[in-house]
Amino acid sequence: MDQQTYTFQCLKCTQPIGEFYIGVIDHDALIYISYADIRRLETGTEEREVEVYTGIQRELSTKRAKDIGKYVNMVDATFPTGVILHIDPKDIISYDQGTGMMTIPYKDNVAKVLDGQHRIAGLEYYTRSPGSFQVNITIFVGMELEDQAIVFATINKTQTAVNKSLVADLFEFATHRSPQKTAHNIIRALNQKEGSPFKDKIKILGKADDSLKETITQATFAEALMKMFSRDPMSDRDIYKRGNTPLRFTGKDLESKPLRNLFIDKQDGVIAKIIMNYFLAVSQRWPRAWEVVEPTTILNKSTGFIALMNLFKDIYVTFGNVGDVIEVDQFFELFKKVNLSDADFTRENFVPGSSGQSALYKKFKNDMGLI
């Protein structure tokens, strides 16, 4: 590559839509040749003509780009699926079918991004040396706008979001320690253990039990549980994968994540015992609201569960030594102060969603005298 051109390897592929090229280029070159499209992240303007044509708008998110930017610097970062580009024929300087080498101008407006704009934007945060993160690309050359729109619409209307519980379930196969694996193991144990308040209540993928019993998804549980011991689960996972151990917490940090040091000390069984005792106290204080599954009830569903998990750290730190196992009756004494009956935990009183979770959380705290 000189200052004006960029040469890279690619193969020609033929499909019903026509011919296109599959290549590999360095991340910094990809950022540069598609720079004009990424610039919309900063301005929030300039709709892509293919979006106008199809009526599909994919708003570029600065937050998502930054999240991907954090991910690309992790030890096992990968983008296995290709970024899809369109290049005008006049910008193909040469393609040698024998060697599979394509040469294009090295300028910031040569490639229109049909899919992968957030991945490209995230790569702007990559901190390692050029050439250490290559990206596979699919290049369409000289497509009519209608065909570009077909490709764009097909990708954006047929993609299915990955089920969050599937992601949580896959951590069972992880070989390194991580917040995700710890959460997965604890959730599985609580769902299977006789006498657990969560026995058969968690929607575990691949499990064909009576779905009427299952009221809390694995993903909801995992996300709430990890908040008790990790500020950034992906970063903690990355630290473990590099052979190191994440930092222990003290002071306000430990109050905010009270199970942190138990996690660092690999005391997953103790974490499970504490959480089990906490929810056993809930199930004893409001047995019907916790056990019975009805369309109108909320205590044993995400509204009640998330409110209770948010409350947990406020309660737990009041007992003094963070890291101790608190017994069921100790938690129960606090719940006795709450002026709510089983019949009060309904969608009418606490609407599903963040507002209902917040209202229930505040009610718990007020009645316990924690505010």
C-alpha positions in Angstrom: 0.0 0.0 0.0 1.2 3.5 -0.9 -0.3 6.8 0.0 -2.9 6.7 -2.7 -3.9 3.0 -3.1 -4.7 0.0 -0.9 -4.2 -3.6 -2.2 -5.6 -6.6 -0.4 -6.5 -10.3 -1.1 -10.0 -11.3 -2.0 -11.9 -14.0 -3.8 -14.7 -13.7 -6.4 -18.0 -15.3 -5.4 -21.0 -16.0 -7.6 -24.6 -16.2 -6.2 -28.0 -15.6 -7.7 -27.8 -11.9 -7.0 -24.6 -11.7 -9.0 -20.9 -11.5 -8.4 -19.2 -10.1 -5.3 -15.9 -10.3 -3.5 -14.9 -11.7 -0.2 -11.7 -10.1 1.2 -9.7 -9.4 4.3 -8.4 -5.9 5.3 -6.8 -4.3 8.3 -9.1 -2.6 10.7 -7.5 0.8 10.3 -7.9 0.7 6.5 -11.6 -0.3 6.9 -12.1 2.7 9.2 -10.5 5.0 6.7 -12.2 3.9 3.5 -15.6 4.0 5.2 -15.0 7.1 7.3 -17.7 9.2 5.7 -20.4 6.8 6.9 -19.0 6.6 10.5 -19.1 10.4 10.7 -22.9 10.2 11.1 -22.4 8.9 14.6 -21.1 12.4 15.7 -23.6 14.5 13.8 -26.7 12.3 13.9 -27.6 13.5 10.4 -27.2 12.4 6.8 -29.5 9.5 6.2 -28.1 6.9 4.0 -29.9 6.7 0.6 -30.3 2.9 1.0 -32.2 3.5 4.3 -34.4 6.1 2.6 -35.1 3.7 -0.3 -36.0 0.7 2.0 -37.8 2.7 4.7 -35.6 0.9 7.3 -33.8 3.2 9.6 -30.9 1.9 11.7 -30.0 4.7 14.0 -26.3 4.7 14.8 -25.7 4.6 18.5 -22.7 6.2 20.1 -23.3 4.0 23.2 -23.3 0.8 21.2 -20.2 1.9 19.3 -18.4 2.5 22.7 -19.6 -0.9 24.0 -18.1 -2.6 20.9 -15.0 -0.4 21.4 -14.5 -1.9 24.8 -15.1 -5.4 23.5 -12.6 -5.2 20.6 -9.8 -4.6 23.2 -10.5 -7.8 25.1 -8.2 -10.8 24.8 -10.6 -13.0 22.8 -12.4 -10.3 20.6 -13.6 -11.4 17.3 -15.9 -10.4 14.4 -16.4 -13.6 12.6 -19.1 -12.3 10.3 -18.3 -10.0 7.4 -18.9 -6.3 7.0 -20.8 -5.6 3.8 -19.6 -2.8 1.6 -20.5 -1.3 -1.8 -17.8 0.2 -4.0 -18.4 2.0 -7.3 -16.8 0.3 -10.3 -14.7 3.5 -11.0 -13.0 3.0 -7.6 -11.8 -0.5 -8.5 -8.3 0.2 -9.9 -7.6 -3.4 -10.6 -8.5 -7.0 -9.7 -6.1 -9.8 -10.6 -8.1 -13.1 -10.7 -5.0 -15.1 -10.8 -3.5 -13.7 -7.6 -6.8 -12.6 -6.0 -5.4 -9.2 -5.3 -7.7 -6.1 -5.5 -6.5 -2.5 -5.5 -8.7 0.4 -4.6 -8.1 4.1 -3.9 -7.0 4.8 -0.3 -9.5 7.5 0.5 -12.2 8.2 3.0 -15.3 7.9 0.7 -14.6 4.8 -1.3 -16.8 2.3 0.5 -20.5 2.6 1.4 -21.4 0.4 4.4 -24.5 -1.8 3.9 -24.0 -3.7 7.1 -21.5 -3.4 10.0 -21.4 0.3 10.7 -21.3 -0.2 14.5 -18.5 -2.7 14.3 -16.5 -0.3 12.2 -17.2 2.5 14.6 -16.2 0.3 17.6 -12.9 -0.5 15.9 -12.0 3.2 16.2 -11.4 2.5 19.9 -9.0 -0.4 19.2 -5.7 0.3 20.9 -3.3 -2.3 19.6 -1.1 -2.1 16.6 -2.3 -1.9 13.0 -2.5 -5.3 11.4 -3.4 -7.1 14.6 -7.2 -6.9 13.9 -8.2 -7.9 10.4 -11.8 -7.8 9.3 -13.4 -10.0 6.7 -15.5 -8.0 4.2 -18.0 -8.6 1.5 -17.7 -6.2 -1.4 -20.5 -5.6 -4.0 -19.3 -3.6 -7.0 -21.6 -1.4 -9.1 -24.9 -2.6 -7.6 -28.1 -0.8 -8.5 -29.6 1.0 -5.6 -32.6 -1.5 -5.7 -30.2 -4.4 -5.2 -28.4 -2.6 -2.4 -31.7 -2.1 -0.8 -32.6 -5.8 -1.2 -29.3 -6.8 0.6 -29.8 -4.2 3.3 -33.5 -5.1 3.9 -32.8 -8.9 3.9 -30.1 -8.4 6.6 -32.1 -6.1 8.8 -35.5 -7.8 8.5 -34.4 -11.4 8.9 -31.9 -11.1 11.6 -33.1 -12.5 14.9 -31.7 -11.1 18.2 -29.8 -13.6 20.3 -31.9 -14.7 23.3 -30.1 -13.4 26.4 -30.9 -16.6 28.3 -29.0 -18.5 25.6 -26.0 -16.3 26.1 -26.2 -16.9 29.8 -26.5 -20.7 29.2 -23.5 -20.8 27.0 -21.2 -19.7 29.9 -21.6 -23.2 31.3 -19.0 -24.3 28.7 -16.5 -21.5 29.6 -13.1 -22.8 30.9 -12.1 -19.6 32.6 -13.6 -18.0 35.7 -16.0 -15.1 35.0 -18.9 -13.3 36.5 -21.1 -14.9 33.8 -20.0 -18.4 34.6 -20.4 -17.9 38.4 -23.9 -16.5 37.9 -24.8 -19.4 35.6 -23.7 -22.0 38.1 -25.5 -20.4 41.0 -28.7 -20.0 39.0 -28.6 -23.7 37.9 -28.0 -24.8 41.5 -30.8 -22.7 42.9 -33.2 -23.9 40.3 -32.4 -27.6 41.0 -31.9 -27.7 44.8 -34.7 -29.2 46.9 -35.9 -26.6 49.4 -34.7 -23.7 47.3 -37.2 -20.9 46.8 -36.3 -20.9 43.1 -36.9 -24.7 42.6 -38.2 -25.0 39.0 -39.0 -21.3 38.9 -36.2 -20.2 36.5 -36.7 -20.4 32.8 -33.6 -22.4 31.8 -33.1 -23.1 28.1 -33.3 -26.7 27.0 -35.5 -27.6 30.0 -38.9 -29.0 29.2 -40.6 -28.5 32.6 -44.0 -27.1 33.4 -43.7 -23.6 32.0 -46.5 -22.4 34.3 -44.1 -22.7 37.2 -41.2 -20.8 35.6 -41.6 -17.1 36.3 -38.0 -15.6 36.0 -35.8 -15.9 33.0 -32.2 -17.0 33.4 -31.0 -13.8 31.8 -33.0 -11.6 34.2 -31.6 -13.5 37.2 -28.0 -13.4 35.9 -28.0 -9.7 35.1 -29.4 -8.8 38.6 -27.0 -11.2 40.4 -23.9 -10.0 38.6 -24.6 -6.5 39.8 -24.0 -7.7 43.3 -20.3 -8.6 42.6 -19.2 -7.0 39.3 -19.2 -3.4 38.0 -18.2 -4.6 34.5 -18.6 -8.4 33.9 -17.0 -8.4 30.5 -13.9 -6.6 31.8 -13.7 -9.0 34.8 -14.0 -11.9 32.4 -11.2 -10.5 30.2 -8.9 -10.1 33.2 -9.4 -13.8 34.2 -8.8 -14.9 30.6 -5.4 -13.0 30.7 -4.4 -15.0 33.7 -5.0 -12.3 36.3 -7.4 -11.7 39.1 -9.8 -8.6 39.2 -9.5 -6.2 42.0 -11.1 -6.7 45.4 -13.4 -3.8 46.6 -13.4 -1.8 49.8 -15.5 1.1 51.3 -18.3 2.5 49.1 -17.4 0.2 46.2 -17.9 -2.9 48.4 -21.2 -1.4 49.7 -22.4 -1.0 46.1 -21.2 -4.5 45.2 -21.4 -6.4 48.5 -20.7 -9.9 47.2 -17.6 -8.7 45.3 -14.9 -10.2 47.5 -16.7 -13.5 47.9 -16.6 -13.7 44.1 -12.9 -12.8 44.0 -12.3 -15.4 46.7 -14.2 -18.1 44.6 -16.8 -18.5 47.3 -19.6 -19.1 44.9 -21.3 -21.5 47.3 -21.5 -18.8 49.9 -23.0 -16.4 47.4 -25.6 -19.0 46.5 -26.4 -19.6 50.2 -26.8 -15.9 51.0 -29.2 -15.4 48.0 -31.1 -18.5 48.9 -31.6 -17.4 52.5 -32.7 -14.0 51.4 -35.4 -15.3 49.1 -36.4 -18.0 51.5 -37.3 -15.1 53.9 -39.3 -13.6 51.1 -41.2 -16.8 50.4 -41.9 -17.3 54.1 -43.1 -13.7 54.6 -45.4 -13.8 51.5 -45.9 -17.5 50.7 -48.9 -17.2 48.5 -47.6 -14.3 46.4 -44.3 -16.1 46.0 -45.7 -19.5 45.1 -48.9 -18.9 43.1 -48.5 -18.0 39.4 -51.3 -15.9 38.1 -51.5 -13.3 35.3 -52.1 -10.5 37.8 -49.3 -11.4 40.4 -45.9 -9.8 40.3 -43.8 -10.8 43.3 -42.4 -14.0 41.7 -41.9 -12.3 38.3 -39.4 -9.8 37.0 -41.1 -6.8 38.7 -40.9 -8.3 42.2 -37.6 -10.1 41.6 -35.7 -7.1 40.3 -37.1 -4.8 43.1 -36.0 -7.4 45.7 -32.5 -7.7 44.1 -32.1 -4.0 44.2 -33.2 -4.0 47.8 -30.7 -6.8 48.7 -27.6 -4.7 48.8 -29.3 -2.1 51.0 -30.4 -4.8 53.4 -27.2 -6.9 53.3 -24.8 -4.1 54.3 -26.9 -3.3 57.4 -25.8 -6.6 59.0 -22.2 -5.4 59.4 -19.5 -7.8 58.1 -19.9 -8.0 54.3 -19.2 -11.5 53.3 -21.0 -13.2 56.2 -23.9 -15.6 55.6 -27.1 -14.0 56.9 -29.6 -16.5 58.2 -33.2 -16.7 56.9 -34.7 -15.4 60.2 -32.5 -12.3 60.1 -33.8 -11.3 56.7 -37.3 -12.3 57.8 -37.3 -9.8 60.7 -36.8 -7.0 58.2 -39.5 -8.2 55.8 -41.9 -8.3 58.7 -41.7 -4.5 58.8 -43.1 -4.2 55.3 -46.8 -3.3 55.3 -47.8 -5.4 52.3 -50.0 -8.5 52.2 -49.9 -11.3 49.6 -52.8 -9.8 47.9 -51.0 -6.4 47.4 -48.5 -7.8 44.9 -50.5 -7.2 41.8 -50.0 -5.5 38.4 -52.6 -2.9 39.4 -50.4 -1.8 42.4 -47.0 -2.3 40.8 -47.2 -2.1 37.0 -44.8 -4.3 35.0 -41.6 -2.6 34.0 -39.1 -0.2 35.6 -41.8 2.1 37.2 -43.4 -0.8 39.0 -40.0 -2.1 40.1 -39.0 1.3 41.4 -42.3 1.8 43.3 -42.0 -1.6 45.0 -38.3 -1.0 45.8 -39.1 2.3 47.5 -42.0 0.8 49.4 -39.7 -1.9 50.8 -37.1 0.7 51.8 -39.6 3.1 53.4 -41.3 0.4 55.5 -37.9 -1.0 56.6 -36.7 2.5 57.6 -33.7 2.3 55.1 -34.4 5.7 53.6 
